[in-house]
Amino acid sequence: MENARRIAANIIERYGLSLADELLHPQLIEHIGDIYSYFAIGARSTENQYHREVASGLDFPVGMKNPTSGDIGVMVNSVKSGANKSVYVVGNDIYETSGNPFCHGVLRGGSNGPNYSLGTIEEAFAKMKNADVRYPAIIVDTNHDNSAKRYEKQFDILQEVIASVRDREDLSDFVKGFMVESYLFDGRQDFAEKREKSD
């Protein structure tokens, strides 16, 4: 944990960058919450109540992804939960939150395929309004199931979404941005089936 904090602090100090990460282990929020400016709740964690509760106590944006099924309703419920008051426990400490108005949805596609079309964005907007989310907002993840993990499609998806909402005042304000993944090496690197034994 100390090494991770040191690396993060060096990046901030040296390059002046804001840091973002996926909130995999919300119980560690006491150790990392002060050095990040954005967290995403992943597709496999977005239904977890503890993730939602911790998100409700943060004072910076938290993106709630739709689950791997692509179910937008689950994403909306996660956003609403994070935006409202909650209580959660870390160790022996009990925290009461006032809700995080910066919680928003992240469309990342699902097992049924992409979900960045105009129709899906309209559906997400309507469901957030119906759920009384105070500040309805989404960002579009241009990777994962939206691009079928074909990293080279990300810029095309970005352009397509911008073109589809550009003339819609309600939706152009609803779509706040994009999640684009960069790579040290092109594509995905799988683990080797057999690892060499070390002496």
C-alpha positions, -999 to +999 in steps of 0.1 A: +000+000+000+028+024+008+045+017-025+012+023-044+007+056-026+043+067-033+040+059-070+006+078-072+020+108-054+050+109-076+028+109-108+007+137-094+037+158-083+058+152-114+032+153-142+003+172-126-021+145-136-053+136-119-056+099-111-085+075-118-089+038-110-114+011-106-126+007-070-121-030-065-116-030-028-138-003-012-126-012+023-092+004+014-108+038+007-092+053+039-058+046+024-064+057-012-094+081-013-073+112-009-051+108-039-076+099-066-100+122-085-122+095-101-133+060-094-153+035-115-173+007-101-168-022-124-194-043-142-189-072-117-191-049-086-219-025-096-246-046-078-226-049-046-242-028-019-209-021-001-194-005-033-225+017-036-224+027+000-187+037-001-193+056-034-220+076-016-195+090+008-169+103-017-167+139-028-156+133-064-172+116-095-178+078-094-189+060-125-212+030-120-209+006-150-237-015-162-232-052-153-219-077-178-254-086-188-258-050-201-288-044-179-292-006-177-317-008-149-290-022-126-267+006-135-294+032-128-301+016-094-264+018-086-263+055-095-294+062-074-280+043-044-246+061-046-263+095-049-283+090-017-274+089+020-260+057+034-242+041+063-212+017+060-185+001+081-148+001+076-130-019+104-145-007+137-156+027+123-191+035+111-196+062+085-227+081+077-227+097+042-247+125+027-248+110-008-226+116-038-242+139-064-214+131-088-224+094-093-232+086-129-237+057-152-211+041-175-224+023-206-198-005-214-219-029-234-228-064-222-233-100-232-259-090-257-235-066-275-229-028-275-251-003-258-239+031-270-266+036-297-289+066-296-318+044-285-299+030-256-287+065-245-324+076-247-334+046-226-307+053-199-318+090-198-355+081-193-347+055-166-326+079-147-353+106-149-380+081-138-358+070-109-355+107-098-318+108-101-310+144-093-282+149-118-287+123-146-254+117-164-235+090-182-202+084-199-196+059-227-170+032-223-156+028-258-139-005-250-151-038-234-183-051-250-190-019-268-160-025-290-160-063-286-126-056-271-113-044-305-093-015-292-090+001-327-128+007-328-127+031-298-123+063-318-151+053-342-175+047-313-166+081-298-173+099-331-206+079-336-219+089-301-210+126-306-228+126-339-259+110-325-264+134-296-249+166-310-283+181-320-302+168-289-299+194-261-311+170-235-288+141-245-257+162-253-258+174-217-265+139-204-235+123-221-206+138-201-176+121-217-159+089-227-138+062-212-110+052-236-084+026-228-048+030-238-023+001-242+014-004-237+010-031-264-018-035-289-047-056-279-050-080-250-021-101-236-032-134-222-013-153-196+009-181-210-006-215-204+026-228-188+049-207-167+086-215-164+094-228-129+118-206-111+148-222-093 
